[in-house]
Amino acid sequence: MKVLYRESFLKDVEGLHDSALKKRIQAAIVEVKQAATRRDIGGVKKLEGGKSSYRIRIGVYRVGFVLEEDTVVFVRCLHRKDIYRHFP
C-alpha cells in the first residue's frame, strides 16, 4: 500500500518523548506499507465517524488513518483520551 502523512500526524509523532513508542509506531507504519489489503494490518478497528476512518492501537496511543483505495493517509497520533475528539 502507498502511505501518505498529514502534517498533523508528523507533528503529533514529533511531540512524543517516548522513544520506544516511536519505534512501535514506525513498526506499524512498516506493517501498513507491506500489507496488500486492510485485513493484512494487525490491530485495526474501523471508526464510526467516517466511511473510511480507522485506527491502530499502540499502547495507550491511537494512530488514526484514512483508507483511500490503495493509499493509507496517516492523520493523527494521539493519546486515547484525545484521539476521538480530534479524529475523524
PDB file with SEQRES, HELIX, SHEET and CRYST1 records, atoms N, CA, C and O in Angstrom:
SEQRES   1 A   88  MET LYS VAL LEU TYR ARG GLU SER PHE LEU LYS ASP VAL          
SEQRES   2 A   88  GLU GLY LEU HIS ASP SER ALA LEU LYS LYS ARG ILE GLN          
SEQRES   3 A   88  ALA ALA ILE VAL GLU VAL LYS GLN ALA ALA THR ARG ARG          
SEQRES   4 A   88  ASP ILE GLY GLY VAL LYS LYS LEU GLU GLY GLY LYS SER          
SEQRES   5 A   88  SER TYR ARG ILE ARG ILE GLY VAL TYR ARG VAL GLY PHE          
SEQRES   6 A   88  VAL LEU GLU GLU ASP THR VAL VAL PHE VAL ARG CYS LEU          
SEQRES   7 A   88  HIS ARG LYS ASP ILE TYR ARG HIS PHE PRO                      
HELIX    1 AA1 GLU A    7  GLU A   14  1                                   8    
HELIX    2 AA2 SER A   19  GLN A   34  1                                  16    
HELIX    3 AA3 ARG A   38  ASP A   40  5                                   3    
HELIX    4 AA4 ARG A   80  HIS A   86  1                                   7    
SHEET    1 AA1 5 LYS A   2  TYR A   5  0                                        
SHEET    2 AA1 5 THR A  71  HIS A  79  1                                        
SHEET    3 AA1 5 TYR A  61  GLU A  68 -1                                        
SHEET    4 AA1 5 SER A  53  ILE A  58 -1                                        
SHEET    5 AA1 5 VAL A  44  LYS A  46 -1                                        
CRYST1    1.000    1.000    1.000  90.00  90.00  90.00 P 1           1          
ATOM      1  N   MET A   1       0.837  -1.187   0.000  1.00  0.00           N  
ATOM      2  CA  MET A   1       0.000   0.000   0.000  1.00  0.00           C  
ATOM      3  C   MET A   1       0.881   1.249   0.000  1.00  0.00           C  
ATOM      4  O   MET A   1       1.981   1.253   0.553  1.00  0.00           O  
ATOM      5  N   LYS A   2       0.382   2.288  -0.620  1.00  0.00           N  
ATOM      6  CA  LYS A   2       1.081   3.568  -0.579  1.00  0.00           C  
ATOM      7  C   LYS A   2       0.727   4.261   0.733  1.00  0.00           C  
ATOM      8  O   LYS A   2      -0.376   4.095   1.255  1.00  0.00           O  
ATOM      9  N   VAL A   3       1.655   5.026   1.251  1.00  0.00           N  
ATOM     10  CA  VAL A   3       1.463   5.698   2.534  1.00  0.00           C  
ATOM     11  C   VAL A   3       1.732   7.190   2.373  1.00  0.00           C  
ATOM     12  O   VAL A   3       2.740   7.595   1.793  1.00  0.00           O  
ATOM     13  N   LEU A   4       0.814   8.001   2.895  1.00  0.00           N  
ATOM     14  CA  LEU A   4       0.980   9.451   2.939  1.00  0.00           C  
ATOM     15  C   LEU A   4       0.819   9.901   4.386  1.00  0.00           C  
ATOM     16  O   LEU A   4       0.170   9.229   5.189  1.00  0.00           O  
ATOM     17  N   TYR A   5       1.414  11.040   4.708  1.00  0.00           N  
ATOM     18  CA  TYR A   5       1.348  11.566   6.073  1.00  0.00           C  
ATOM     19  C   TYR A   5       0.817  12.994   6.033  1.00  0.00           C  
ATOM     20  O   TYR A   5       1.283  13.818   5.246  1.00  0.00           O  
ATOM     21  N   ARG A   6      -0.146  13.273   6.874  1.00  0.00           N  
ATOM     22  CA  ARG A   6      -0.598  14.651   7.020  1.00  0.00           C  
ATOM     23  C   ARG A   6       0.338  15.363   7.988  1.00  0.00           C  
ATOM     24  O   ARG A   6       0.990  14.729   8.818  1.00  0.00           O  
ATOM     25  N   GLU A   7       0.397  16.662   7.877  1.00  0.00           N  
ATOM     26  CA  GLU A   7       1.257  17.471   8.745  1.00  0.00           C  
ATOM     27  C   GLU A   7       0.896  17.261  10.217  1.00  0.00           C  
ATOM     28  O   GLU A   7       1.779  17.239  11.075  1.00  0.00           O  
ATOM     29  N   SER A   8      -0.398  17.107  10.510  1.00  0.00           N  
ATOM     30  CA  SER A   8      -0.838  16.891  11.891  1.00  0.00           C  
ATOM     31  C   SER A   8      -0.254  15.599  12.465  1.00  0.00           C  
ATOM     32  O   SER A   8       0.117  15.561  13.638  1.00  0.00           O  
ATOM     33  N   PHE A   9      -0.170  14.555  11.663  1.00  0.00           N  
ATOM     34  CA  PHE A   9       0.405  13.284  12.121  1.00  0.00           C  
ATOM     35  C   PHE A   9       1.886  13.447  12.442  1.00  0.00           C  
ATOM     36  O   PHE A   9       2.355  13.007  13.492  1.00  0.00           O  
ATOM     37  N   LEU A  10       2.614  14.078  11.535  1.00  0.00           N  
ATOM     38  CA  LEU A  10       4.051  14.273  11.748  1.00  0.00           C  
ATOM     39  C   LEU A  10       4.320  15.115  12.990  1.00  0.00           C  
ATOM     40  O   LEU A  10       5.265  14.853  13.733  1.00  0.00           O  
ATOM     41  N   LYS A  11       3.487  16.121  13.208  1.00  0.00           N  
ATOM     42  CA  LYS A  11       3.641  16.979  14.387  1.00  0.00           C  
ATOM     43  C   LYS A  11       3.344  16.190  15.668  1.00  0.00           C  
ATOM     44  O   LYS A  11       4.046  16.335  16.669  1.00  0.00           O  
ATOM     45  N   ASP A  12       2.301  15.356  15.628  1.00  0.00           N  
ATOM     46  CA  ASP A  12       1.957  14.530  16.793  1.00  0.00           C  
ATOM     47  C   ASP A  12       3.106  13.590  17.159  1.00  0.00           C  
ATOM     48  O   ASP A  12       3.463  13.476  18.331  1.00  0.00           O  
ATOM     49  N   VAL A  13       3.680  12.922  16.169  1.00  0.00           N  
ATOM     50  CA  VAL A  13       4.763  11.966  16.423  1.00  0.00           C  
ATOM     51  C   VAL A  13       6.015  12.692  16.896  1.00  0.00           C  
ATOM     52  O   VAL A  13       6.719  12.215  17.786  1.00  0.00           O  
ATOM     53  N   GLU A  14       6.286  13.838  16.303  1.00  0.00           N  
ATOM     54  CA  GLU A  14       7.462  14.617  16.703  1.00  0.00           C  
ATOM     55  C   GLU A  14       7.361  15.056  18.165  1.00  0.00           C  
ATOM     56  O   GLU A  14       8.380  15.174  18.846  1.00  0.00           O  
ATOM     57  N   GLY A  15       6.151  15.296  18.649  1.00  0.00           N  
ATOM     58  CA  GLY A  15       5.942  15.749  20.017  1.00  0.00           C  
ATOM     59  C   GLY A  15       6.034  14.652  21.065  1.00  0.00           C  
ATOM     60  O   GLY A  15       6.033  14.945  22.261  1.00  0.00           O  
ATOM     61  N   LEU A  16       6.112  13.401  20.644  1.00  0.00           N  
ATOM     62  CA  LEU A  16       6.218  12.293  21.594  1.00  0.00           C  
ATOM     63  C   LEU A  16       7.633  12.224  22.152  1.00  0.00           C  
ATOM     64  O   LEU A  16       8.605  12.436  21.428  1.00  0.00           O  
ATOM     65  N   HIS A  17       7.742  11.925  23.442  1.00  0.00           N  
ATOM     66  CA  HIS A  17       9.048  11.865  24.095  1.00  0.00           C  
ATOM     67  C   HIS A  17       9.515  10.432  24.345  1.00  0.00           C  
ATOM     68  O   HIS A  17      10.676  10.206  24.685  1.00  0.00           O  
ATOM     69  N   ASP A  18       8.621   9.473  24.179  1.00  0.00           N  
ATOM     70  CA  ASP A  18       8.923   8.067  24.445  1.00  0.00           C  
ATOM     71  C   ASP A  18       9.497   7.411  23.185  1.00  0.00           C  
ATOM     72  O   ASP A  18       8.771   7.191  22.216  1.00  0.00           O  
ATOM     73  N   SER A  19      10.792   7.098  23.196  1.00  0.00           N  
ATOM     74  CA  SER A  19      11.434   6.529  22.005  1.00  0.00           C  
ATOM     75  C   SER A  19      10.921   5.119  21.702  1.00  0.00           C  
ATOM     76  O   SER A  19      10.858   4.727  20.537  1.00  0.00           O  
ATOM     77  N   ALA A  20      10.555   4.357  22.726  1.00  0.00           N  
ATOM     78  CA  ALA A  20      10.013   3.014  22.498  1.00  0.00           C  
ATOM     79  C   ALA A  20       8.669   3.102  21.775  1.00  0.00           C  
ATOM     80  O   ALA A  20       8.369   2.283  20.907  1.00  0.00           O  
ATOM     81  N   LEU A  21       7.873   4.090  22.136  1.00  0.00           N  
ATOM     82  CA  LEU A  21       6.586   4.301  21.474  1.00  0.00           C  
ATOM     83  C   LEU A  21       6.793   4.694  20.011  1.00  0.00           C  
ATOM     84  O   LEU A  21       6.069   4.227  19.131  1.00  0.00           O  
ATOM     85  N   LYS A  22       7.771   5.545  19.756  1.00  0.00           N  
ATOM     86  CA  LYS A  22       8.070   5.947  18.375  1.00  0.00           C  
ATOM     87  C   LYS A  22       8.493   4.746  17.532  1.00  0.00           C  
ATOM     88  O   LYS A  22       8.138   4.655  16.357  1.00  0.00           O  
ATOM     89  N   LYS A  23       9.252   3.825  18.130  1.00  0.00           N  
ATOM     90  CA  LYS A  23       9.671   2.622  17.409  1.00  0.00           C  
ATOM     91  C   LYS A  23       8.471   1.740  17.084  1.00  0.00           C  
ATOM     92  O   LYS A  23       8.409   1.149  16.006  1.00  0.00           O  
ATOM     93  N   ARG A  24       7.516   1.648  18.014  1.00  0.00           N  
ATOM     94  CA  ARG A  24       6.314   0.850  17.776  1.00  0.00           C  
ATOM     95  C   ARG A  24       5.456   1.475  16.680  1.00  0.00           C  
ATOM     96  O   ARG A  24       4.852   0.763  15.878  1.00  0.00           O  
ATOM     97  N   ILE A  25       5.404   2.804  16.648  1.00  0.00           N  
ATOM     98  CA  ILE A  25       4.665   3.496  15.589  1.00  0.00           C  
ATOM     99  C   ILE A  25       5.339   3.248  14.248  1.00  0.00           C  
ATOM    100  O   ILE A  25       4.666   2.993  13.249  1.00  0.00           O  
ATOM    101  N   GLN A  26       6.661   3.321  14.225  1.00  0.00           N  
ATOM    102  CA  GLN A  26       7.408   3.056  12.988  1.00  0.00           C  
ATOM    103  C   GLN A  26       7.167   1.624  12.509  1.00  0.00           C  
ATOM    104  O   GLN A  26       7.020   1.388  11.309  1.00  0.00           O  
ATOM    105  N   ALA A  27       7.125   0.673  13.437  1.00  0.00           N  
ATOM    106  CA  ALA A  27       6.865  -0.722  13.068  1.00  0.00           C  
ATOM    107  C   ALA A  27       5.462  -0.876  12.481  1.00  0.00           C  
ATOM    108  O   ALA A  27       5.264  -1.645  11.540  1.00  0.00           O  
ATOM    109  N   ALA A  28       4.492  -0.152  13.031  1.00  0.00           N  
ATOM    110  CA  ALA A  28       3.128  -0.195  12.498  1.00  0.00           C  
ATOM    111  C   ALA A  28       3.079   0.382  11.088  1.00  0.00           C  
ATOM    112  O   ALA A  28       2.366  -0.135  10.228  1.00  0.00           O  
ATOM    113  N   ILE A  29       3.834   1.450  10.848  1.00  0.00           N  
ATOM    114  CA  ILE A  29       3.882   2.056   9.512  1.00  0.00           C  
ATOM    115  C   ILE A  29       4.495   1.080   8.511  1.00  0.00           C  
ATOM    116  O   ILE A  29       4.007   0.957   7.387  1.00  0.00           O  
ATOM    117  N   VAL A  30       5.552   0.392   8.910  1.00  0.00           N  
ATOM    118  CA  VAL A  30       6.180  -0.605   8.036  1.00  0.00           C  
ATOM    119  C   VAL A  30       5.192  -1.725   7.723  1.00  0.00           C  
ATOM    120  O   VAL A  30       5.113  -2.187   6.585  1.00  0.00           O  
ATOM    121  N   GLU A  31       4.438  -2.160   8.732  1.00  0.00           N  
ATOM    122  CA  GLU A  31       3.440  -3.209   8.523  1.00  0.00           C  
ATOM    123  C   GLU A  31       2.378  -2.758   7.522  1.00  0.00           C  
ATOM    124  O   GLU A  31       1.951  -3.541   6.674  1.00  0.00           O  
ATOM    125  N   VAL A  32       1.955  -1.505   7.618  1.00  0.00           N  
ATOM    126  CA  VAL A  32       0.963  -0.968   6.683  1.00  0.00           C  
ATOM    127  C   VAL A  32       1.534  -0.924   5.269  1.00  0.00           C  
ATOM    128  O   VAL A  32       0.846  -1.276   4.311  1.00  0.00           O  
ATOM    129  N   LYS A  33       2.782  -0.495   5.134  1.00  0.00           N  
ATOM    130  CA  LYS A  33       3.411  -0.425   3.809  1.00  0.00           C  
ATOM    131  C   LYS A  33       3.506  -1.805   3.158  1.00  0.00           C  
ATOM    132  O   LYS A  33       3.357  -1.927   1.942  1.00  0.00           O  
ATOM    133  N   GLN A  34       3.749  -2.828   3.949  1.00  0.00           N  
ATOM    134  CA  GLN A  34       3.916  -4.178   3.421  1.00  0.00           C  
ATOM    135  C   GLN A  34       2.593  -4.892   3.187  1.00  0.00           C  
ATOM    136  O   GLN A  34       2.557  -5.916   2.504  1.00  0.00           O  
ATOM    137  N   ALA A  35       1.510  -4.370   3.740  1.00  0.00           N  
ATOM    138  CA  ALA A  35       0.212  -5.029   3.628  1.00  0.00           C  
ATOM    139  C   ALA A  35      -0.365  -4.867   2.223  1.00  0.00           C  
ATOM    140  O   ALA A  35      -0.232  -3.817   1.594  1.00  0.00           O  
ATOM    141  N   ALA A  36      -1.003  -5.926   1.752  1.00  0.00           N  
ATOM    142  CA  ALA A  36      -1.660  -5.869   0.446  1.00  0.00           C  
ATOM    143  C   ALA A  36      -3.073  -5.308   0.571  1.00  0.00           C  
ATOM    144  O   ALA A  36      -3.552  -4.613  -0.324  1.00  0.00           O  
ATOM    145  N   THR A  37      -3.740  -5.614   1.692  1.00  0.00           N  
ATOM    146  CA  THR A  37      -5.093  -5.116   1.946  1.00  0.00           C  
ATOM    147  C   THR A  37      -5.191  -4.666   3.397  1.00  0.00           C  
ATOM    148  O   THR A  37      -4.279  -4.892   4.193  1.00  0.00           O  
ATOM    149  N   ARG A  38      -6.305  -4.027   3.730  1.00  0.00           N  
ATOM    150  CA  ARG A  38      -6.516  -3.572   5.103  1.00  0.00           C  
ATOM    151  C   ARG A  38      -6.545  -4.747   6.071  1.00  0.00           C  
ATOM    152  O   ARG A  38      -6.099  -4.617   7.210  1.00  0.00           O  
ATOM    153  N   ARG A  39      -7.051  -5.866   5.646  1.00  0.00           N  
ATOM    154  CA  ARG A  39      -7.156  -7.040   6.518  1.00  0.00           C  
ATOM    155  C   ARG A  39      -5.793  -7.616   6.905  1.00  0.00           C  
ATOM    156  O   ARG A  39      -5.694  -8.381   7.865  1.00  0.00           O  
ATOM    157  N   ASP A  40      -4.762  -7.260   6.176  1.00  0.00           N  
ATOM    158  CA  ASP A  40      -3.406  -7.733   6.480  1.00  0.00           C  
ATOM    159  C   ASP A  40      -2.731  -6.916   7.578  1.00  0.00           C  
ATOM    160  O   ASP A  40      -1.640  -7.269   8.026  1.00  0.00           O  
ATOM    161  N   ILE A  41      -3.363  -5.832   8.014  1.00  0.00           N  
ATOM    162  CA  ILE A  41      -2.795  -4.956   9.041  1.00  0.00           C  
ATOM    163  C   ILE A  41      -3.354  -5.387  10.391  1.00  0.00           C  
ATOM    164  O   ILE A  41      -4.570  -5.489  10.551  1.00  0.00           O  
ATOM    165  N   GLY A  42      -2.487  -5.641  11.356  1.00  0.00           N  
ATOM    166  CA  GLY A  42      -2.928  -6.087  12.669  1.00  0.00           C  
ATOM    167  C   GLY A  42      -3.396  -4.945  13.558  1.00  0.00           C  
ATOM    168  O   GLY A  42      -2.866  -3.837  13.483  1.00  0.00           O  
ATOM    169  N   GLY A  43      -4.388  -5.213  14.398  1.00  0.00           N  
ATOM    170  CA  GLY A  43      -4.847  -4.252  15.388  1.00  0.00           C  
ATOM    171  C   GLY A  43      -5.643  -3.088  14.842  1.00  0.00           C  
ATOM    172  O   GLY A  43      -5.696  -2.033  15.474  1.00  0.00           O  
ATOM    173  N   VAL A  44      -6.264  -3.251  13.684  1.00  0.00           N  
ATOM    174  CA  VAL A  44      -7.019  -2.160  13.065  1.00  0.00           C  
ATOM    175  C   VAL A  44      -8.485  -2.268  13.448  1.00  0.00           C  
ATOM    176  O   VAL A  44      -9.057  -3.358  13.473  1.00  0.00           O  
ATOM    177  N   LYS A  45      -9.088  -1.117  13.748  1.00  0.00           N  
ATOM    178  CA  LYS A  45     -10.511  -1.068  14.048  1.00  0.00           C  
ATOM    179  C   LYS A  45     -11.134   0.051  13.232  1.00  0.00           C  
ATOM    180  O   LYS A  45     -10.588   1.153  13.170  1.00  0.00           O  
ATOM    181  N   LYS A  46     -12.272  -0.220  12.605  1.00  0.00           N  
ATOM    182  CA  LYS A  46     -12.980   0.791  11.832  1.00  0.00           C  
ATOM    183  C   LYS A  46     -13.695   1.727  12.793  1.00  0.00           C  
ATOM    184  O   LYS A  46     -14.267   1.283  13.789  1.00  0.00           O  
ATOM    185  N   LEU A  47     -13.665   3.023  12.496  1.00  0.00           N  
ATOM    186  CA  LEU A  47     -14.324   4.014  13.334  1.00  0.00           C  
ATOM    187  C   LEU A  47     -15.662   4.408  12.721  1.00  0.00           C  
ATOM    188  O   LEU A  47     -15.827   4.388  11.501  1.00  0.00           O  
ATOM    189  N   GLU A  48     -16.608   4.764  13.573  1.00  0.00           N  
ATOM    190  CA  GLU A  48     -17.950   5.085  13.117  1.00  0.00           C  
ATOM    191  C   GLU A  48     -18.063   6.464  12.488  1.00  0.00           C  
ATOM    192  O   GLU A  48     -18.992   6.701  11.717  1.00  0.00           O  
ATOM    193  N   GLY A  49     -17.160   7.375  12.786  1.00  0.00           N  
ATOM    194  CA  GLY A  49     -17.288   8.757  12.349  1.00  0.00           C  
ATOM    195  C   GLY A  49     -17.147   8.999  10.864  1.00  0.00           C  
ATOM    196  O   GLY A  49     -17.693   9.976  10.351  1.00  0.00           O  
ATOM    197  N   GLY A  50     -16.440   8.152  10.165  1.00  0.00           N  
ATOM    198  CA  GLY A  50     -16.217   8.364   8.742  1.00  0.00           C  
ATOM    199  C   GLY A  50     -16.309   7.067   7.971  1.00  0.00           C  
ATOM    200  O   GLY A  50     -16.187   5.983   8.541  1.00  0.00           O  
ATOM    201  N   LYS A  51     -16.522   7.181   6.679  1.00  0.00           N  
ATOM    202  CA  LYS A  51     -16.658   5.986   5.849  1.00  0.00           C  
ATOM    203  C   LYS A  51     -15.395   5.133   5.855  1.00  0.00           C  
ATOM    204  O   LYS A  51     -15.465   3.908   5.946  1.00  0.00           O  
ATOM    205  N   SER A  52     -14.259   5.779   5.758  1.00  0.00           N  
ATOM    206  CA  SER A  52     -13.011   5.025   5.629  1.00  0.00           C  
ATOM    207  C   SER A  52     -12.009   5.388   6.721  1.00  0.00           C  
ATOM    208  O   SER A  52     -10.802   5.398   6.476  1.00  0.00           O  
ATOM    209  N   SER A  53     -12.498   5.684   7.917  1.00  0.00           N  
ATOM    210  CA  SER A  53     -11.634   6.054   9.041  1.00  0.00           C  
ATOM    211  C   SER A  53     -11.340   4.826   9.899  1.00  0.00           C  
ATOM    212  O   SER A  53     -12.241   4.066  10.253  1.00  0.00           O  
ATOM    213  N   TYR A  54     -10.066   4.652  10.225  1.00  0.00           N  
ATOM    214  CA  TYR A  54      -9.620   3.508  11.010  1.00  0.00           C  
ATOM    215  C   TYR A  54      -8.623   3.973  12.058  1.00  0.00           C  
ATOM    216  O   TYR A  54      -8.117   5.094  12.005  1.00  0.00           O  
ATOM    217  N   ARG A  55      -8.348   3.082  13.020  1.00  0.00           N  
ATOM    218  CA  ARG A  55      -7.314   3.382  14.000  1.00  0.00           C  
ATOM    219  C   ARG A  55      -6.524   2.124  14.301  1.00  0.00           C  
ATOM    220  O   ARG A  55      -7.025   1.004  14.200  1.00  0.00           O  
ATOM    221  N   ILE A  56      -5.266   2.346  14.676  1.00  0.00           N  
ATOM    222  CA  ILE A  56      -4.392   1.270  15.135  1.00  0.00           C  
ATOM    223  C   ILE A  56      -4.058   1.574  16.586  1.00  0.00           C  
ATOM    224  O   ILE A  56      -3.656   2.690  16.914  1.00  0.00           O  
ATOM    225  N   ARG A  57      -4.224   0.584  17.453  1.00  0.00           N  
ATOM    226  CA  ARG A  57      -3.935   0.754  18.876  1.00  0.00           C  
ATOM    227  C   ARG A  57      -2.471   0.433  19.123  1.00  0.00           C  
ATOM    228  O   ARG A  57      -1.981  -0.633  18.748  1.00  0.00           O  
ATOM    229  N   ILE A  58      -1.773   1.381  19.766  1.00  0.00           N  
ATOM    230  CA  ILE A  58      -0.374   1.182  20.152  1.00  0.00           C  
ATOM    231  C   ILE A  58      -0.262   1.628  21.610  1.00  0.00           C  
ATOM    232  O   ILE A  58      -0.040   2.804  21.897  1.00  0.00           O  
ATOM    233  N   GLY A  59      -0.419   0.676  22.515  1.00  0.00           N  
ATOM    234  CA  GLY A  59      -0.429   1.007  23.939  1.00  0.00           C  
ATOM    235  C   GLY A  59      -1.622   1.897  24.246  1.00  0.00           C  
ATOM    236  O   GLY A  59      -2.754   1.563  23.897  1.00  0.00           O  
ATOM    237  N   VAL A  60      -1.376   3.031  24.899  1.00  0.00           N  
ATOM    238  CA  VAL A  60      -2.457   3.970  25.201  1.00  0.00           C  
ATOM    239  C   VAL A  60      -2.609   5.019  24.107  1.00  0.00           C  
ATOM    240  O   VAL A  60      -3.419   5.938  24.230  1.00  0.00           O  
ATOM    241  N   TYR A  61      -1.843   4.883  23.052  1.00  0.00           N  
ATOM    242  CA  TYR A  61      -1.940   5.810  21.919  1.00  0.00           C  
ATOM    243  C   TYR A  61      -2.706   5.157  20.777  1.00  0.00           C  
ATOM    244  O   TYR A  61      -2.746   3.934  20.651  1.00  0.00           O  
ATOM    245  N   ARG A  62      -3.312   6.001  19.949  1.00  0.00           N  
ATOM    246  CA  ARG A  62      -4.040   5.542  18.779  1.00  0.00           C  
ATOM    247  C   ARG A  62      -3.520   6.290  17.559  1.00  0.00           C  
ATOM    248  O   ARG A  62      -3.324   7.505  17.600  1.00  0.00           O  
ATOM    249  N   VAL A  63      -3.300   5.558  16.483  1.00  0.00           N  
ATOM    250  CA  VAL A  63      -2.894   6.150  15.211  1.00  0.00           C  
ATOM    251  C   VAL A  63      -4.126   6.140  14.320  1.00  0.00           C  
ATOM    252  O   VAL A  63      -4.621   5.077  13.946  1.00  0.00           O  
ATOM    253  N   GLY A  64      -4.620   7.327  13.981  1.00  0.00           N  
ATOM    254  CA  GLY A  64      -5.797   7.444  13.128  1.00  0.00           C  
ATOM    255  C   GLY A  64      -5.390   7.597  11.677  1.00  0.00           C  
ATOM    256  O   GLY A  64      -4.514   8.396  11.345  1.00  0.00           O  
ATOM    257  N   PHE A  65      -6.035   6.821  10.814  1.00  0.00           N  
ATOM    258  CA  PHE A  65      -5.725   6.925   9.388  1.00  0.00           C  
ATOM    259  C   PHE A  65      -6.986   6.758   8.557  1.00  0.00           C  
ATOM    260  O   PHE A  65      -8.002   6.238   9.017  1.00  0.00           O  
ATOM    261  N   VAL A  66      -6.883   7.221   7.309  1.00  0.00           N  
ATOM    262  CA  VAL A  66      -7.970   7.122   6.347  1.00  0.00           C  
ATOM    263  C   VAL A  66      -7.485   6.242   5.206  1.00  0.00           C  
ATOM    264  O   VAL A  66      -6.359   6.389   4.730  1.00  0.00           O  
ATOM    265  N   LEU A  67      -8.336   5.335   4.776  1.00  0.00           N  
ATOM    266  CA  LEU A  67      -8.002   4.436   3.678  1.00  0.00           C  
ATOM    267  C   LEU A  67      -8.709   4.922   2.422  1.00  0.00           C  
ATOM    268  O   LEU A  67      -9.938   4.980   2.373  1.00  0.00           O  
ATOM    269  N   GLU A  68      -7.925   5.270   1.411  1.00  0.00           N  
ATOM    270  CA  GLU A  68      -8.460   5.743   0.133  1.00  0.00           C  
ATOM    271  C   GLU A  68      -7.946   4.819  -0.961  1.00  0.00           C  
ATOM    272  O   GLU A  68      -6.816   4.975  -1.422  1.00  0.00           O  
ATOM    273  N   GLU A  69      -8.759   3.862  -1.378  1.00  0.00           N  
ATOM    274  CA  GLU A  69      -8.407   2.828  -2.359  1.00  0.00           C  
ATOM    275  C   GLU A  69      -7.154   2.090  -1.911  1.00  0.00           C  
ATOM    276  O   GLU A  69      -7.221   1.335  -0.941  1.00  0.00           O  
ATOM    277  N   ASP A  70      -6.015   2.272  -2.570  1.00  0.00           N  
ATOM    278  CA  ASP A  70      -4.797   1.561  -2.173  1.00  0.00           C  
ATOM    279  C   ASP A  70      -3.810   2.469  -1.444  1.00  0.00           C  
ATOM    280  O   ASP A  70      -2.623   2.157  -1.357  1.00  0.00           O  
ATOM    281  N   THR A  71      -4.303   3.596  -0.920  1.00  0.00           N  
ATOM    282  CA  THR A  71      -3.452   4.558  -0.220  1.00  0.00           C  
ATOM    283  C   THR A  71      -3.928   4.736   1.217  1.00  0.00           C  
ATOM    284  O   THR A  71      -5.122   4.888   1.476  1.00  0.00           O  
ATOM    285  N   VAL A  72      -2.983   4.714   2.141  1.00  0.00           N  
ATOM    286  CA  VAL A  72      -3.276   4.977   3.549  1.00  0.00           C  
ATOM    287  C   VAL A  72      -2.745   6.364   3.878  1.00  0.00           C  
ATOM    288  O   VAL A  72      -1.577   6.668   3.634  1.00  0.00           O  
ATOM    289  N   VAL A  73      -3.618   7.208   4.439  1.00  0.00           N  
ATOM    290  CA  VAL A  73      -3.222   8.559   4.831  1.00  0.00           C  
ATOM    291  C   VAL A  73      -3.250   8.619   6.355  1.00  0.00           C  
ATOM    292  O   VAL A  73      -4.322   8.580   6.960  1.00  0.00           O  
ATOM    293  N   PHE A  74      -2.078   8.715   6.975  1.00  0.00           N  
ATOM    294  CA  PHE A  74      -1.997   8.838   8.427  1.00  0.00           C  
ATOM    295  C   PHE A  74      -2.345  10.271   8.803  1.00  0.00           C  
ATOM    296  O   PHE A  74      -1.740  11.220   8.303  1.00  0.00           O  
ATOM    297  N   VAL A  75      -3.332  10.419   9.695  1.00  0.00           N  
ATOM    298  CA  VAL A  75      -3.862  11.745  10.016  1.00  0.00           C  
ATOM    299  C   VAL A  75      -3.453  12.209  11.408  1.00  0.00           C  
ATOM    300  O   VAL A  75      -2.980  13.335  11.560  1.00  0.00           O  
ATOM    301  N   ARG A  76      -3.624  11.365  12.431  1.00  0.00           N  
ATOM    302  CA  ARG A  76      -3.314  11.770  13.805  1.00  0.00           C  
ATOM    303  C   ARG A  76      -2.676  10.624  14.570  1.00  0.00           C  
ATOM    304  O   ARG A  76      -2.858   9.455  14.230  1.00  0.00           O  
ATOM    305  N   CYS A  77      -1.921  10.977  15.613  1.00  0.00           N  
ATOM    306  CA  CYS A  77      -1.354  10.018  16.555  1.00  0.00           C  
ATOM    307  C   CYS A  77      -1.464  10.662  17.929  1.00  0.00           C  
ATOM    308  O   CYS A  77      -0.636  11.493  18.302  1.00  0.00           O  
ATOM    309  N   LEU A  78      -2.491  10.275  18.678  1.00  0.00           N  
ATOM    310  CA  LEU A  78      -2.784  10.924  19.951  1.00  0.00           C  
ATOM    311  C   LEU A  78      -3.079   9.895  21.036  1.00  0.00           C  
ATOM    312  O   LEU A  78      -3.333   8.724  20.755  1.00  0.00           O  
ATOM    313  N   HIS A  79      -3.038  10.359  22.281  1.00  0.00           N  
ATOM    314  CA  HIS A  79      -3.427   9.545  23.432  1.00  0.00           C  
ATOM    315  C   HIS A  79      -4.892   9.150  23.269  1.00  0.00           C  
ATOM    316  O   HIS A  79      -5.666   9.877  22.646  1.00  0.00           O  
ATOM    317  N   ARG A  80      -5.268   8.020  23.820  1.00  0.00           N  
ATOM    318  CA  ARG A  80      -6.627   7.511  23.630  1.00  0.00           C  
ATOM    319  C   ARG A  80      -7.703   8.452  24.149  1.00  0.00           C  
ATOM    320  O   ARG A  80      -8.834   8.423  23.663  1.00  0.00           O  
ATOM    321  N   LYS A  81      -7.368   9.289  25.132  1.00  0.00           N  
ATOM    322  CA  LYS A  81      -8.365  10.227  25.657  1.00  0.00           C  
ATOM    323  C   LYS A  81      -8.610  11.389  24.697  1.00  0.00           C  
ATOM    324  O   LYS A  81      -9.634  12.065  24.797  1.00  0.00           O  
ATOM    325  N   ASP A  82      -7.681  11.628  23.766  1.00  0.00           N  
ATOM    326  CA  ASP A  82      -7.794  12.768  22.859  1.00  0.00           C  
ATOM    327  C   ASP A  82      -8.154  12.405  21.420  1.00  0.00           C  
ATOM    328  O   ASP A  82      -8.758  13.215  20.718  1.00  0.00           O  
ATOM    329  N   ILE A  83      -7.800  11.220  20.975  1.00  0.00           N  
ATOM    330  CA  ILE A  83      -7.919  10.880  19.549  1.00  0.00           C  
ATOM    331  C   ILE A  83      -9.352  10.987  19.041  1.00  0.00           C  
ATOM    332  O   ILE A  83      -9.569  11.444  17.919  1.00  0.00           O  
ATOM    333  N   TYR A  84     -10.323  10.580  19.834  1.00  0.00           N  
ATOM    334  CA  TYR A  84     -11.695  10.544  19.338  1.00  0.00           C  
ATOM    335  C   TYR A  84     -12.333  11.932  19.305  1.00  0.00           C  
ATOM    336  O   TYR A  84     -13.396  12.109  18.711  1.00  0.00           O  
ATOM    337  N   ARG A  85     -11.695  12.914  19.937  1.00  0.00           N  
ATOM    338  CA  ARG A  85     -12.150  14.307  19.836  1.00  0.00           C  
ATOM    339  C   ARG A  85     -11.606  14.981  18.585  1.00  0.00           C  
ATOM    340  O   ARG A  85     -12.242  15.878  18.032  1.00  0.00           O  
ATOM    341  N   HIS A  86     -10.431  14.552  18.138  1.00  0.00           N  
ATOM    342  CA  HIS A  86      -9.747  15.218  17.033  1.00  0.00           C  
ATOM    343  C   HIS A  86      -9.733  14.414  15.733  1.00  0.00           C  
ATOM    344  O   HIS A  86      -9.286  14.917  14.703  1.00  0.00           O  
ATOM    345  N   PHE A  87     -10.212  13.185  15.770  1.00  0.00           N  
ATOM    346  CA  PHE A  87     -10.236  12.347  14.575  1.00  0.00           C  
ATOM    347  C   PHE A  87     -11.422  11.417  14.661  1.00  0.00           C  
ATOM    348  O   PHE A  87     -11.646  10.876  15.744  1.00  0.00           O  
ATOM    349  N   PRO A  88     -12.187  11.184  13.645  1.00  0.00           N  
ATOM    350  CA  PRO A  88     -12.124  11.666  12.274  1.00  0.00           C  
ATOM    351  C   PRO A  88     -12.712  13.025  12.125  1.00  0.00           C  
ATOM    352  O   PRO A  88     -12.733  13.571  11.022  1.00  0.00           O  
TER     353      PRO A  88                                                      
END                                                                             
